[in-house]
Amino acid sequence: MARKDEEYLSRRFQQIMDIVYAKGRATATDIELELPGTPTNSTVRSQLRELESRGLLSHSVEKGKFYYEPTKPKPSAAVAAMRRFMQTFVDGSIEQAFVTMLSAKETDLTETDLARLRQIIDEAEQKGA
């Protein structure tokens, strides 16, 4: 299946996007310091320009510094990330995706969480999803 350039991201580009989403906005130096390995500042700046040309980042200038921000809101990016996760790791299985999320070590569901999940499942069932 062919992928649109703006949808497919290499591991490094995805790492950059993850950092920018987590921070809300970031400079090239902020990103360089958080990336694994030892990327050069010029490499990071080149990658930021590529992400900007794909329409995934935009920048503003404040006091001579370039600040990069994602162009898509977090919920929209989350849907795309979930699609990638489902295609890559669970063969498109919603059940397996759900089991994987629930088995994540840091997941600790409260009774309120469980009640809300039951409500979401009930609503999906009523819609015929």
Secondary structure, DSSP 4 states (H G I P E B T S, - for coil): ----TTT---HHHHHHHHHHHHHSSB-HHHHHHHSSS---HHHHHHHHHHHHHTTSEEEEEETTEEEEEESS-HHHHHHHHHHHHHHHHSTT-HHHHHHHHHHSTT----HHHHHHHHHHHHHHHHHT-
